[in-house]
Amino acid sequence: MKDRQKIVIIGANFAGVACAMKLSSQYAVTVFDSSATFEFLPNIHELLSGVKSAERLRLPRDRILNRLGHQFIQDTVSSIDAGGGTVEIESGERFDFDACVVAVGGVNNTFKLPGVDKFTQPFKSVDDCASIKNQLDKLAARGKGMSLVIVGGGLEGVEARGKILRAYHHRPGLEVHLVEGEASLLPGSATALGSEIQRKVQPYPVNFHLGDRVKYVTKTRVRLASGKSLKTDLTLWTGGAAPSPLLFESGLSTGANKWAAVESSLQSQFFDNVFVQNPKLYPRR
């Protein structure tokens, strides 16, 4: 009997699972991810308003992939040797492959600004948004006003703002600041859409700081490039994604801050046996 071709998939959320679903049992497919659960990321913003719970946004990855006849290994891939056709996981074990699909997405992009890592809350996962909800409830329980800063006026920032207003707009003393470096909300979309969002929230305590950028963040202040200093009890960081270090470390990109170089088929420009999800072309949603 002819040996089945070995395919490894690194990352098991939407892109990785969708790829696995297209591969039949004629291939020996192994999928790696550091987390045991698949997360339905399009709805994570609904955790902020309590419409969704963390449990409702997760599914066991082994159950999904085993039903497809594939193997799931919960571990982090630490390196890819495309030339040698192997991946290594943090436990030290190596796995051979004939083809590799890299679907790790991106990491939180802090732009290396002072205080962002320490004093802001990322908005990338179920755990992130569940943590934000917990912090919002604690602030609301104080019975005092609360000042919130959302950095990023893209889809995540706009969604966060909407859910916070839905759950807490009746709280006296609520103030929400939304900071976006571009001149309008939802950069890349029609300007009229961003303007309509601003019009809709006029009755609420929302301040937009468009065309301005964060200079640094402290526990209680967000300083902007314009010189404005925004008081904050909680700062949400939705400033976009940066490439996973795995791409550059494995020779799939030309720089530490660059996405993988791929053809239109998502095949690596450097290795014929590697395909890479490009979040710049195909966002997480």
N, C-alpha and C positions, 0 to 999 in steps of 0.2 A: 504494500500500500504506500502510495506516495505521501511523504511528509507534508503536513499542512504548512503554508507560509505563516510565519510568526509576525504578528502586528502588535505593537505596543501603543497605547494611548495614554498620554500624560495629561491628567486633568479630567474630572468626571462631572462637570456641570453641563450646561446646555450643549456646547459644542462637542465635548467629549462623548457624552451619552448619545447625541444625535449621530455622530460618526459610528459609534458601536452598533447602533440600531440598523445601520445600513450594511453591516458586515455579517455574512452568514457563518454558519458553523464550519464551512469549508476552510475557514481561516482559524488559526490558534490566536485568539485575541486576549491580551492581558491589559487591564485598565488600572492605572495608579492614581490615587488621590490621598492627600493627608487626612481628609475628613471622611467619616463613615457615612455622612448623609448628603444627598443631593438637595440643593436649596433652590426654591422657586423665587429667583431674584426679582422678577418684575413686580412682586407684591410686597417687598420688604418695607417699603415706605408706609404701608398700612399698619405696621406694628406701632408706629408712633401715635396713631389715633386709637389703638386698641381694637380696630376692626378685624385684624388678624392676630393670631397667636403664633409663637415660634414653632410649636408642634405642627401646626397646619401648613407650614411652609417647608417641611422637611420630609424626605423619603429615604429609606435605607438603600444605599448604593449597591450593596451586594445583592439585594433582592432584585433590583432592576436588571443588573448585568448578568446574574446567574440565570434568570429567565430567558435571556438571549443566548445562553450557552457559552458565555464568556467568563473569564476569571477576573475578579476584583481583588486588588491588594491595597490595603490601607497603609500607605507609607509615602514619604516624599522622595521624588526623584532628585538626586543631588547632582547628577551629571549625565550628559548624553555624549557618547562617542559615536558620532555618525559614521565616520570612516570605518570603525571597527564593528559597527552594527550592534552596539550594546548600550544599555542604560544601567546606571548604578543607583540604588536607593540608599537612604540614610543608614539602614541596618548593615550596609556593606555588600549585600547580595547583588549580583549582576544578572541581567536578563538579555538574551540575544534577540535581535529582531531583523526581519527582512524589510519592514517599513515601520516608520515611527510617526505618530501624529501628536503634535505638541499643542495642547489646548489649555494652557495654564492661565490665559487671560492676562490681566495686568495687576500691578500693585498700586497702593495708594500713592498718588503723586503729591508730595509735600513741597516740591520745588526747593527743598533744602532751606526753607525759611525758618528763622529762629523761633522756637517755641511751638511749632506746629505739631511735631511728634509728641511733645509732652502735654500740651494744653488743649488739643482739639480732639474731637470724636469723629473717627472715620465713618463712612456711610457705604460700606461695600458688602456687608453680609448680614445674615439673620442675627448673629450675635451682636454685631455693631448696632443694629437698629433696636434690638431688645434692650441693650445697654442705654441707648438714648432715651427710650421710653421710661426706663427705671429712673434715670436722672431727672427727666421732666416731671415725673410724679412726685419725686422728693422735693423739687423746687416748688411745685404747686402746693404741696402740703404745708409749706412754711406759712402760708397765708399772707405772703408779701408779694410785691411785684417781682417779675422776673424779666431779665433782658437776655435775649437769645441772638446769636450771630450765626448766620448761615453763609459760608464762603463757597461761592460757585452758583452761577445762575443758569446752569444747564438743567437737564431733565431731573437729575437727582435733587438739586437744590430747590427747584420749583415744587417738586412733589413733597419734599420735607416741609416746606413752608405751608403748603396746603393742608397737610395732615396735622401740623401743629395748630393751625388756626381752627381746624375742625374740632379738635379736642380741648383747646385751652382758650379760645377767643373770649369766653365769658369771664375769664379770670381778671380781676382788676389789677392794673399795673403791668400788664403784659406788653412787651415791646420786642419786635422782631426786626433785625437788620439783615438784609440780603446784599452781599457784596459780589459783584461780577466785573471782571477786568475788561470785558468788551462793552460796547456802547448800548447793547440791548440784551434782554433776556433770551435764553435759548439760542446762543450763537450758532449760526449756520441755518437757522430756520427763518421764515418770513418775519420781518421786523414787526409787521402788524400783529403777529401772534403774541410777541412779548409785550407789545403795547396794550393789547386786550387783557392780558393777565394783570398788568399793573392797574388797569381801569377797574377790574373786578374786585380788587382787594382795597380799593380806596376807603371803604367804610371801616377797615381794620387797622390796627396799629403796626403797620409794616412800613419800614423805611428802605428804599432802594438806593444803593450806592453803585451806580453803573459807570463804567469807564474808570474805575479806581481799583487798585490792587493792594493786597495785604503786604505790609512791610515786615511786621513781626507780631507775635501773639504772646500774651502773658496769661496768667490764670484769670485775671479780671478785666483785661483790656485787649482789644484788637486795634493795632495801629495801622492806618492806611497810608499809601504813598502820598496822598493829598495832604496829609497831616492830621486828618480826622482821627479821633480816639474814641472807639466805641466801647461802652461798658458792656461786659458780658458775664452772665452766670453760667453759660454753656455755649461752646462754639462748635458747630458742626462743620466738618471739612468735606466738601463735595467737589474738590478741585480737579477731578479727572484721574486718569490712570497713567502710570508709567510702565515701561516694559519690565517684565520679570528678569532679574539678573541671570536666570538660567539661559536665556537666549544668547547673550553675549559670551557667557562662560563656556557655552557649548559650540561657539563659532557660527551661530545662526544669524547674528547681526554684526554690523560693522562698528558698533560703539555701545558703551554701557547704557546710554540713554536713548538708544535707537531700537525701533521695532525690527523684527526679523525681515530680511529681504526675501520676498516671495514672488513667484509668478502669479498670473491671474488665477491659476488653479490652486493656489496656496502651497505649491511645491517650493521648497527652499531653492534659492538661486545658487547655493553652494553645495547642496547634497541632494541627489536625486531620490534618496530613500527616506527623506524627511518632509513632512507637510506641517505647516504652522498656521494656527488660527491667528488672524490679525485683527485685534479689537478696533483698530483704527478704521478698518473696512467693515467689520461686522461686530458692532457693540454687543455687550453682554445680554441685551434684551432682544 
